[in-house]
Amino acid sequence: MGSIFKKATGIVTDNGNVYECYNLKENPFPLNPFLNQESTDKRYNGDIYEASVRDIEETSGRKFSQSSSK
């Protein structure tokens, strides 16, 4: 149990963009979870979300819930 409470032995340094391995320039998720339609930042004004993906997910969810209720 004591092993989970050990202190860090070194200092973590930022060696560049940690999101680069995902082909991203920065964190795509907003720090503030609220929508601001007046913002020019796509993460905050909702433009980052693709509507077609949501439609696919909703369809998959309906199919799953229908099959599990039988």
N, C-alpha and C positions, 0 to 999 in steps of 0.2 A: 504494500500500500504506500510505502514511503517513496517509491520510485516515481509516482505521478506528481509529487510535490517538489521535484528537484528544480533548482534555479538554472537558468540558461547559462551556458559556459562561454558564449560568444555574442557578438553584436551582429544582427542581421543587417546586411547592406543591400541596397537596391542596385543591382547590376544591369539596369536597363528596364525595358518594358516587360513586365511579367505577363502581359496579355498577348505578347507578340507570338507566342507558340500557338495561339488560337486565331491568328491573323486579325487581331484587334489592336487598335492604337491605344485604347483606354478601357476602363471598366464600363461595360455596356449597361449596367444596372444602376439606376439613380440611387444616390444616397438618401434622398428624401422621397418617400413613397407616394407623394401626392402629384397629381396631374396639374400642370400649369399651361394652358393652351396659348398663353401669350409669350411663352419662352421660345427662344430661337434654338435651344438645345433639343435635339430629337428625343433624348432620353426623358425629358421632362414634359414635352408637349404631346407625346403619344405617337409621334411619327415613326418611332423605332419598331413598333409592333406591326406585324403583317396580318391583315384581316383574314387572309385565306388559310393561314395556319390555325387560327382560332376556329374557323369553320370545320377544318379537318379534325381537330381535337374534340369538338363538340359532337360530331358525327360518331367518332370512335367511342366516346363516352356513352352515347345513347345506345350503341350496339352492345357495349359491355354490360350496361345496366339491364337491358332487355334480356340478354342471355343468362345473366346471373339470377334474374327474378323468376326464371322458369323452373 
